[in-house]
Amino acid sequence: MTQIEIIGNGESYQMSRRIEWQEIFLNGDFNFGAKTKINFQYQENCFRFENRHELFKFSEEIRGFGLDRLILWCGQYGFDNQFVRDLAAKNSIEIGFLKSIFLVYHWIELPLTDPKELKLENQIFYEFVVDWTNVPVPQQDIYFIPKELIKEENMLIISKLMTLNLLIKMEIKSDKVDLLSYFIPLVKPGVSKEYFRLNSDDTSYEAYTFWDEILKRRHKRLSRWSKTRF
């Protein structure tokens, strides 16, 4: 049994000054030959995919979807009617948060099913996943921060960035795996420097400098990919 969990602030902090931690889970048997159901849970809403193949198919199909198509697809797959209706009232941060769990699963499906083929750890640090729309417009993406930035001395700042909707926490756990990662979400709000203040740093310097370093590394990673791809 493997569990993938993401945790983020579902409220726009700049708009509301509120924190509402939300969790999304996927758990089940993701091994190559597994045919058992995969559980999806978001707040009080639960849904069971028939198997990992159906989950992968759904995750692939909704890439690039806007809200209207996402609502339609969830309805066609048999998600709870109330859950489908409630999607229309969710803000862009929540919708991006919801889509992230499926983008992440689609990205790490191979190392989950066949760890010998590809190491899971290589997929969730200093990497990015594009929410392809197949339309010639700027694409949204999620970016996993480098592993070396995730250490005890940075956790207060990382927690602050989660509050500001700038990072989402991800944990993958099983009998053989226990990994922690953080990623920049699909929806990336612009945040004024004043909001980066910490109790230990009223100037915002520490948190803002750390965030700036993350953005520089993201730019470097995407630029390197772009140069080798095109």
C-alpha positions as CSV (number, residue, x, y, z in Angstrom):
1,M,0.0,0.0,0.0
2,T,1.4,3.4,-1.1
3,Q,0.0,6.8,-0.1
4,I,0.5,10.1,-2.0
5,E,-0.5,13.1,0.0
6,I,-0.4,16.8,-0.8
7,I,-1.1,19.6,1.7
8,G,-1.6,23.3,0.9
9,N,-3.4,26.4,1.9
10,G,-6.7,26.4,0.0
11,E,-7.4,30.1,0.8
12,S,-5.9,33.0,-1.1
13,Y,-3.8,34.5,1.7
14,Q,-3.4,37.9,0.0
15,M,-7.2,38.2,-0.5
16,S,-8.4,36.8,2.8
17,R,-5.4,36.7,5.2
18,R,-6.7,33.2,6.1
19,I,-5.1,29.8,6.3
20,E,-7.2,26.7,5.5
21,W,-5.0,23.7,5.2
22,Q,-6.4,21.2,2.8
23,E,-5.2,17.6,2.1
24,I,-5.6,15.3,-0.9
25,F,-4.8,11.7,-0.8
26,L,-4.3,8.9,-3.3
27,N,-3.7,5.5,-1.8
28,G,-3.6,1.9,-3.0
29,D,-1.5,-0.7,-4.7
30,F,0.4,1.0,-7.6
31,N,2.6,-2.1,-8.4
32,F,2.8,-3.1,-12.0
33,G,0.4,-6.1,-11.8
34,A,-2.0,-4.5,-9.3
35,K,-5.7,-4.6,-10.2
36,T,-7.2,-3.3,-6.9
37,K,-9.1,0.0,-6.4
38,I,-7.2,3.2,-5.8
39,N,-8.7,5.6,-3.2
40,F,-8.9,9.3,-3.8
41,Q,-9.9,11.6,-0.9
42,Y,-10.3,15.4,-0.8
43,Q,-11.7,16.9,2.3
44,E,-14.9,14.8,3.0
45,N,-15.1,13.6,-0.6
46,C,-14.0,10.1,-1.5
47,F,-13.9,8.3,-4.8
48,R,-12.5,4.9,-5.8
49,F,-10.8,4.4,-9.2
50,E,-11.2,0.8,-10.4
51,N,-7.5,0.4,-10.6
52,R,-4.3,2.3,-11.3
53,H,-4.9,2.1,-15.0
54,E,-8.1,4.0,-14.7
55,L,-6.4,6.6,-12.5
56,F,-3.6,7.0,-15.0
57,K,-6.1,7.4,-17.8
58,F,-8.0,10.1,-15.9
59,S,-4.8,11.9,-14.9
60,E,-3.7,12.0,-18.6
61,E,-7.1,13.1,-19.9
62,I,-7.5,16.1,-17.6
63,R,-4.1,17.7,-18.4
64,G,-4.7,21.2,-19.6
65,F,-8.4,21.2,-18.6
66,G,-10.1,24.4,-17.5
67,L,-12.7,24.3,-14.8
68,D,-15.7,23.6,-17.1
69,R,-14.1,20.5,-18.7
70,L,-12.8,19.3,-15.4
71,I,-16.3,19.4,-13.9
72,L,-17.6,17.5,-17.0
73,W,-14.9,14.9,-16.8
74,C,-15.4,14.3,-13.0
75,G,-19.1,13.8,-13.7
76,Q,-18.5,11.3,-16.5
77,Y,-16.1,9.3,-14.2
78,G,-18.8,9.0,-11.6
79,F,-17.5,11.4,-8.9
80,D,-20.1,12.2,-6.2
81,N,-22.6,14.7,-7.6
82,Q,-22.2,17.1,-4.8
83,F,-18.5,17.1,-5.2
84,V,-18.9,17.9,-8.9
85,R,-21.3,20.7,-8.2
86,D,-19.0,22.2,-5.5
87,L,-16.1,22.4,-8.0
88,A,-17.8,25.4,-9.7
89,A,-17.6,27.4,-6.5
90,K,-13.9,26.7,-5.8
91,N,-11.3,29.4,-6.3
92,S,-8.4,29.0,-8.8
93,I,-6.0,28.1,-6.1
94,E,-8.2,25.2,-5.0
95,I,-8.7,24.0,-8.5
96,G,-5.0,24.1,-9.2
97,F,-4.4,22.2,-5.9
98,L,-6.9,19.5,-6.9
99,K,-5.3,19.1,-10.4
100,S,-1.8,18.9,-8.9
101,I,-2.4,15.5,-7.3
102,F,-3.3,14.0,-10.7
103,L,-0.4,15.7,-12.5
104,V,2.0,14.4,-9.9
105,Y,0.6,10.9,-10.1
106,H,0.9,10.9,-13.9
107,W,4.5,12.1,-13.6
108,I,5.6,9.5,-11.0
109,E,3.5,6.6,-12.3
110,L,6.5,4.7,-13.8
111,P,8.8,4.7,-10.7
112,L,5.8,3.7,-8.6
113,T,4.9,0.7,-10.8
114,D,8.5,-0.3,-11.7
115,P,11.1,1.2,-9.3
116,K,13.9,-0.6,-11.1
117,E,13.1,1.3,-14.3
118,L,13.2,4.8,-12.8
119,K,14.1,6.1,-9.4
120,L,11.2,7.9,-7.7
121,E,13.5,10.3,-6.0
122,N,14.8,11.5,-9.4
123,Q,11.3,12.6,-10.3
124,I,10.3,14.8,-7.3
125,F,13.3,17.1,-6.7
126,Y,14.5,19.8,-9.1
127,E,12.0,18.8,-11.7
128,F,8.8,20.2,-13.2
129,V,5.5,19.0,-14.7
130,V,3.7,21.0,-17.4
131,D,-0.1,21.1,-17.5
132,W,-0.1,20.8,-21.3
133,T,-3.2,22.4,-23.0
134,N,-2.0,21.5,-26.6
135,V,-2.8,25.1,-27.5
136,P,-0.1,27.7,-28.4
137,V,-0.4,29.7,-25.2
138,P,1.8,29.9,-22.1
139,Q,1.5,26.7,-20.2
140,Q,1.2,26.3,-16.4
141,D,3.5,24.0,-14.5
142,I,4.4,22.7,-11.1
143,Y,8.1,22.7,-10.0
144,F,9.6,20.5,-7.4
145,I,12.3,22.4,-5.4
146,P,15.8,20.9,-5.0
147,K,16.2,18.3,-2.2
148,E,19.1,20.3,-0.6
149,L,16.8,23.1,0.2
150,I,14.5,20.9,2.3
151,K,16.3,20.9,5.6
152,E,15.5,21.8,9.2
153,E,17.0,25.3,9.2
154,N,14.7,26.2,6.3
155,M,11.4,24.7,7.5
156,L,10.1,28.0,9.1
157,I,10.5,29.7,5.8
158,I,9.0,26.8,3.8
159,S,6.0,26.9,6.2
160,K,5.6,30.6,5.5
161,L,5.7,30.0,1.7
162,M,3.0,27.4,2.1
163,T,0.9,29.9,3.9
164,L,1.4,32.4,1.1
165,N,0.2,29.8,-1.5
166,L,3.7,29.6,-3.0
167,L,4.5,26.0,-2.0
168,I,2.6,22.7,-1.6
169,K,3.9,19.9,0.6
170,M,4.0,16.3,-0.8
171,E,4.6,13.1,1.0
172,I,4.9,9.6,-0.5
173,K,4.8,6.7,2.0
174,S,4.8,3.0,1.8
175,D,6.6,0.1,3.4
176,K,9.7,0.9,1.3
177,V,9.4,4.6,0.7
178,D,9.1,7.7,2.9
179,L,9.8,10.8,0.8
180,L,9.1,14.5,1.5
181,S,9.0,17.1,-1.3
182,Y,7.7,20.6,-1.9
183,F,6.5,22.1,-5.2
184,I,5.4,25.5,-6.6
185,P,1.7,25.0,-7.5
186,L,0.0,25.6,-10.9
187,V,-1.5,28.9,-9.7
188,K,1.4,31.2,-8.7
189,P,0.1,34.3,-7.0
190,G,2.1,37.5,-7.0
191,V,2.9,38.2,-3.4
192,S,4.1,41.6,-2.0
193,K,7.4,41.5,-0.2
194,E,5.8,42.7,3.0
195,Y,4.0,39.4,3.4
196,F,7.3,37.5,3.7
197,R,7.9,38.8,7.2
198,L,8.7,36.3,9.9
199,N,8.5,36.7,13.7
200,S,12.3,36.4,13.7
201,D,12.8,38.7,10.6
202,D,10.6,41.8,10.3
203,T,12.4,42.9,7.2
204,S,11.2,40.0,5.0
205,Y,14.8,39.5,3.9
206,E,15.2,35.8,4.8
207,A,12.0,34.4,3.4
208,Y,12.0,36.6,0.3
209,T,15.7,35.8,-0.5
210,F,14.9,32.0,-0.1
211,W,11.9,32.4,-2.4
212,D,14.0,34.3,-4.9
213,E,16.6,31.5,-4.9
214,I,13.9,28.9,-5.6
215,L,12.7,31.0,-8.6
216,K,16.2,31.3,-9.9
217,R,16.7,27.6,-9.8
218,R,13.3,27.0,-11.4
219,H,14.2,29.4,-14.2
220,K,17.6,27.6,-14.7
221,R,15.9,24.2,-14.8
222,L,13.2,25.3,-17.3
223,S,15.8,27.1,-19.5
224,R,18.0,24.0,-19.6
225,W,15.0,21.9,-20.7
226,S,13.9,24.4,-23.3
227,K,17.4,24.6,-24.9
228,T,17.7,20.8,-25.2
229,R,14.1,20.4,-26.4
230,F,13.9,23.1,-29.1
